[in-house]
């Protein structure tokens, strides 16, 4: 029987993707957002926020376990990507008071992955933290930054 920690840390195996496991994990988060948009009703943004908040302490603990099992900030650990993308989607949903459309979800996905991969300041500073906080917080910050940029784009252009 598979260890539940490995299943959770890899988001049901998405982290085992041979190519871009972080993108695979973020894709799983995008699917979850899509399901919540379809079935979550008007309170879906709050549901996303609650899930993202609950994933942080879980992810923090599992990240420490994953580092012991798989080494420092292992690529197959993708719960941080899920929490970060869900938080970004929740921010967009709650700030606009409507569920994101497909274009916004894809734009958020691209921005989130770009910030997660490139790690501009202050994201790069958060990654320097040790343990579960270092693993989780850079993706949380990437989700927040992606949401803020997405929300500012219509104002700037």
C-alpha positions as CSV (number, residue, x, y, z in Angstrom):
1,X,0.0,0.0,0.0
2,X,1.4,3.4,-1.0
3,X,2.4,5.8,1.8
4,X,-0.2,8.5,2.1
5,X,2.5,11.1,2.6
6,X,4.0,10.3,-0.8
7,X,0.6,10.5,-2.4
8,X,-0.2,13.8,-0.8
9,X,3.3,15.3,-1.4
10,X,3.2,14.4,-5.1
11,X,-0.5,15.3,-5.4
12,X,-1.7,11.8,-6.3
13,X,1.4,11.2,-8.4
14,X,1.5,14.4,-10.5
15,X,4.9,15.1,-9.0
16,X,6.3,11.9,-10.6
17,X,5.9,13.4,-14.0
18,X,9.2,12.9,-15.9
19,X,8.9,16.3,-17.5
20,X,8.3,19.5,-15.4
21,X,6.7,18.0,-12.3
22,X,6.0,21.5,-10.9
23,X,4.0,22.3,-14.0
24,X,2.2,19.0,-13.7
25,X,1.3,19.8,-10.1
26,X,0.1,23.3,-11.1
27,X,-2.0,21.7,-13.8
28,X,-3.7,19.6,-11.1
29,X,-4.4,22.8,-9.2
30,X,-5.9,24.4,-12.3
31,X,-8.2,21.4,-12.8
32,X,-9.3,21.7,-9.1
33,X,-10.1,25.4,-9.6
34,X,-12.1,24.5,-12.8
35,X,-14.1,22.0,-10.8
36,X,-14.8,24.6,-8.0
37,X,-15.9,27.1,-10.6
38,X,-18.2,24.6,-12.1
39,X,-19.7,23.3,-8.9
40,X,-18.7,25.6,-6.1
41,X,-21.3,28.3,-6.6
42,X,-20.7,31.9,-5.6
43,X,-18.7,31.0,-2.6
44,X,-16.0,29.2,-4.6
45,X,-13.4,31.9,-4.1
46,X,-13.7,31.4,-0.3
47,X,-13.4,27.6,-0.8
48,X,-10.2,28.1,-2.8
49,X,-8.8,30.4,-0.1
50,X,-9.7,27.9,2.6
51,X,-8.1,25.0,0.8
52,X,-4.9,27.1,0.1
53,X,-4.7,28.1,3.8
54,X,-5.2,24.5,5.0
55,X,-2.6,23.2,2.5
56,X,0.1,25.4,4.0
57,X,0.6,23.7,7.4
58,X,0.0,20.3,5.8
59,X,2.5,21.1,3.0
60,X,5.0,22.6,5.4
61,X,5.0,19.3,7.4
62,X,5.1,17.1,4.3
63,X,7.9,19.2,2.8
64,X,10.1,18.4,5.8
65,X,9.2,14.7,5.4
66,X,9.9,14.9,1.6
67,X,13.3,16.5,2.1
68,X,14.3,13.7,4.5
69,X,13.0,11.1,2.0
70,X,14.0,12.7,-1.4
71,X,16.6,15.5,-0.6
72,X,16.5,19.3,-0.5
73,X,13.4,20.9,-2.1
74,X,12.6,17.8,-4.2
75,X,11.0,18.3,-7.6
76,X,8.5,15.6,-7.0
77,X,7.0,17.5,-4.0
78,X,4.3,19.6,-5.8
79,X,1.9,20.4,-3.0
80,X,3.6,23.9,-2.8
81,X,2.7,24.5,-6.4
82,X,-0.9,23.5,-5.7
83,X,-1.2,25.8,-2.7
84,X,0.4,28.7,-4.6
85,X,-1.9,28.4,-7.6
86,X,-5.0,28.0,-5.5
87,X,-4.1,31.1,-3.5
88,X,-3.6,33.1,-6.7
89,X,-6.9,31.9,-8.1
90,X,-8.7,32.7,-4.8
91,X,-7.2,36.2,-4.8
92,X,-8.4,36.9,-8.4
93,X,-11.8,35.5,-7.7
94,X,-12.3,37.5,-4.5
95,X,-10.9,40.7,-5.8
96,X,-13.1,40.7,-8.9
97,X,-16.1,39.2,-7.1
98,X,-16.6,36.7,-9.9
99,X,-15.1,33.4,-10.9
100,X,-12.1,33.7,-13.2
101,X,-12.8,32.8,-16.9
102,X,-10.6,30.5,-18.9
103,X,-8.4,33.3,-20.2
104,X,-7.7,34.5,-16.6
105,X,-7.0,30.9,-15.4
106,X,-4.5,30.3,-18.2
107,X,-2.9,33.8,-17.7
108,X,-2.6,33.1,-14.0
109,X,-1.1,29.7,-14.7
110,X,1.5,31.2,-17.0
111,X,2.3,34.0,-14.6
112,X,2.5,31.7,-11.7
113,X,4.8,29.2,-13.4
114,X,7.0,32.1,-14.6
115,X,7.4,33.6,-11.2
116,X,7.9,30.1,-9.6
117,X,10.6,29.3,-12.1
118,X,12.4,32.7,-12.4
119,X,12.0,33.5,-8.7
120,X,12.3,37.3,-8.8
121,X,12.8,39.2,-5.6
122,X,11.2,38.7,-3.0
123,X,10.4,35.1,-4.0
124,X,14.1,34.3,-4.2
125,X,14.6,35.4,-0.6
126,X,11.8,33.2,0.6
127,X,13.3,30.2,-1.0
128,X,16.4,30.7,1.1
129,X,14.4,29.8,4.3
130,X,15.1,26.4,5.6
131,X,12.7,23.5,6.0
132,X,9.1,23.4,5.0
133,X,8.6,27.2,5.1
134,X,11.3,27.6,2.4
135,X,9.7,25.0,0.2
136,X,6.2,26.4,0.6
137,X,6.6,30.2,0.9
138,X,8.2,30.8,-2.5
139,X,5.3,29.2,-4.2
140,X,2.8,31.1,-2.0
141,X,4.5,34.3,-2.9
142,X,4.5,33.4,-6.6
143,X,0.8,32.8,-6.4
144,X,0.2,36.2,-4.8
145,X,2.5,38.0,-7.2
146,X,0.8,36.3,-10.2
147,X,-2.6,37.3,-9.0
148,X,-1.6,40.9,-8.4
149,X,0.0,41.2,-11.8
150,X,-3.1,39.7,-13.4
151,X,-5.3,42.1,-11.6
152,X,-3.2,45.1,-12.5
153,X,-2.9,44.3,-16.3
154,X,-6.3,45.8,-17.2
155,X,-5.5,48.9,-15.2
156,X,-2.1,49.3,-16.9
157,X,-3.4,48.5,-20.4
